[in-house]
Structure formats: C-alpha cells, structure tokens
Amino acid sequence: MKKYFCLLMTIVLFISCTEDIKFNNPAFQGLKDNNFWRAQSYNAYTTTNGEFIIESALGFEKVTFKMPYPTQKTYILGIDNITTAAYSNTLPAQSEEFTTGENTGSGQITVTEFNTETKTISGTFKFKAINVDKGNVAKPEINFTEGVFYKIPVNITSNY
C-alpha cells in the first residue's frame, strides 16, 4: 500500500510542476520613477517629413520617441529638438505632460537593431523629462530607467 501511495504522490508531484511560459515579444517596458511600467500597445513609423516615431501606451499613459531615421547607434536626449522623448497622461484627473528637447531633460535612446526585412526595431532607453507645466512644483520631472523596446513593429511609411 505504501508503494502505491508513494507512486501516486510522485505522479501528482510531476503533474503539478508545469511551467507557464509567457513571451514578451514584442515589448516596451522600463522603470517609471522606480516603478515597473509595461506598455500594452506599441508601434513605430516614419512620417512624411522624415521623422521616425516610436509610440507606446498603457491605458491613458503614453511614451513617444522622435528621432531621425534610425541606425544602430545611441541618440542623446536634451541636446536638440530632433531627437526627443515624451511622456503624457491624458486621464483628466491626472493630466500631465513631460518632454525632453533643446536644453530640456536628458537621457539616451540606443537602437540595437533596426531590421528592415522583418520591419522591427529594438533597443534600450533612459531619460529624464521635464514637466511642460512649469507651475507644477509637486512633480517637476519624470524619470524612466532600465527601458527596453524589443521587436516593435515598424510601418515604414505613414501619413502623419
């Protein structure tokens, strides 16, 4: 009887040890003010004036990167208005907007892969964006660190 019980327990143990694997492919995530933030939707596209945009959203929150047509390199933020990062929350009770630009904010966007065959872009990012509302002394800036965007689908042409 003991043998059957041990055999049954071993079978139950092996059956209950399943592993649910969840792939983050594609993904856009990072730490927003040291809290984990993962986008639910994301896309990338070129505009008719030659800008390259990467957008990600989590509900009412949105992160947007603007840069020249990407190559594998690091883009520095806070130097000009050609390469920028922005965060906005459009929820009426929490409406706020933060951005980098010429002499505003700091950080970097590193493109590690821009694959024109599979039409995807991957890389890392970190930035400190300044509140557009200068009167908001409670939250003058927002910080994103340890950011990763992985295999974001790219629409090569867009009419934006």
C-alpha positions in Angstrom: 0.0 0.0 0.0 2.9 2.3 0.8 4.3 1.7 -2.6 1.1 2.7 -4.3 0.8 5.8 -2.2 4.4 6.9 -3.0 3.8 6.2 -6.7 0.6 8.3 -6.6 2.3 11.2 -4.8 5.2 11.1 -7.3 2.8 11.3 -10.2 0.8 14.1 -8.7 4.1 16.0 -8.0 5.2 15.7 -11.6 1.8 16.7 -13.0 1.6 19.8 -10.8 5.0 21.0 -11.8 4.0 22.7 -15.1 5.6 25.9 -16.2 3.6 28.6 -17.9 5.9 30.5 -20.2 4.9 33.9 -21.3 7.0 35.6 -24.0 7.5 39.4 -24.2 7.9 39.5 -27.9 7.4 42.4 -28.8 7.8 44.5 -25.7 8.2 48.1 -24.4 8.9 48.4 -20.7 11.0 50.2 -18.1 11.0 51.7 -14.7 9.0 54.9 -14.4 10.1 56.7 -11.3 11.4 53.3 -10.0 8.0 51.5 -10.7 7.7 48.9 -13.3 5.9 50.2 -16.4 5.0 47.9 -19.4 3.1 49.2 -22.5 0.1 47.3 -23.7 0.3 48.7 -27.2 3.3 50.0 -29.3 4.2 50.9 -32.9 6.8 52.7 -34.9 6.5 54.6 -38.1 8.1 57.2 -40.3 6.4 60.5 -41.0 6.2 62.3 -44.4 8.7 64.8 -43.2 11.3 62.1 -42.4 10.9 61.8 -38.6 10.9 58.3 -37.1 8.4 57.9 -34.2 8.1 55.1 -31.6 4.9 55.2 -29.6 3.8 53.0 -26.7 0.8 53.2 -24.5 -0.6 51.8 -21.2 -4.1 53.0 -20.8 -4.1 56.8 -20.7 -0.3 56.9 -20.4 1.9 57.3 -23.5 5.6 57.3 -24.2 6.8 58.7 -27.5 10.3 58.8 -29.0 11.1 61.0 -32.0 14.4 60.7 -33.9 15.9 60.8 -37.4 15.6 57.6 -39.5 17.3 55.1 -37.1 20.6 53.4 -37.4 22.3 51.2 -34.8 23.7 53.9 -32.5 23.0 55.9 -29.3 20.9 59.1 -29.6 21.5 61.6 -26.9 18.4 63.5 -25.5 18.3 67.0 -24.2 20.6 68.5 -26.9 18.2 69.4 -29.7 14.5 69.1 -30.8 15.4 66.5 -33.5 15.7 63.6 -31.0 13.2 63.7 -28.1 11.4 61.6 -25.6 8.0 62.5 -24.2 5.6 61.1 -21.6 2.0 62.1 -21.2 -1.0 61.0 -19.1 -4.3 62.1 -20.7 -6.6 60.9 -17.8 -8.5 64.1 -17.0 -7.9 63.8 -13.2 -4.1 63.2 -13.7 -3.4 65.1 -16.9 0.3 65.8 -17.3 3.0 66.0 -20.0 6.7 65.7 -19.7 9.3 66.1 -22.5 12.9 66.4 -23.5 14.2 68.8 -26.0 16.8 71.5 -26.6 18.4 72.1 -23.2 15.5 70.3 -21.6 15.8 67.0 -19.9 18.5 64.4 -20.5 18.9 60.7 -21.4 19.6 58.4 -24.3 17.9 56.1 -26.8 20.1 53.3 -28.1 19.0 51.4 -31.2 20.5 48.0 -31.0 18.7 46.5 -34.1 16.7 48.0 -36.9 15.7 45.2 -39.2 14.1 46.4 -42.4 13.4 42.8 -43.6 11.2 41.9 -40.6 10.3 45.6 -40.1 11.1 45.7 -36.4 13.2 47.9 -34.1 14.9 47.0 -30.8 16.9 49.0 -28.3 17.2 50.5 -24.8 16.4 53.8 -23.3 16.6 56.0 -20.2 15.5 59.6 -19.8 14.6 62.4 -17.5 11.8 64.6 -19.0 10.7 68.0 -17.6 7.1 68.9 -16.9 5.6 71.1 -19.6 3.6 72.9 -16.8 6.4 74.9 -15.1 4.0 75.8 -12.3 3.7 72.2 -11.2 6.3 72.1 -8.4 4.9 68.9 -7.0 6.1 66.9 -10.0 8.7 68.9 -12.0 10.2 65.8 -13.8 9.7 62.2 -14.6 12.4 59.5 -14.9 12.5 56.4 -17.0 15.4 54.0 -16.4 16.3 50.4 -17.5 14.0 50.8 -20.5 13.8 48.2 -23.3 11.9 48.1 -26.5 12.1 44.8 -28.3 11.0 43.9 -31.9 8.5 46.8 -32.1 6.7 46.5 -35.5 7.6 49.3 -37.9 5.4 50.8 -40.5 7.9 52.2 -43.0 5.6 54.9 -44.4 2.9 56.8 -42.8 0.8 59.9 -43.5 1.2 61.5 -40.0 
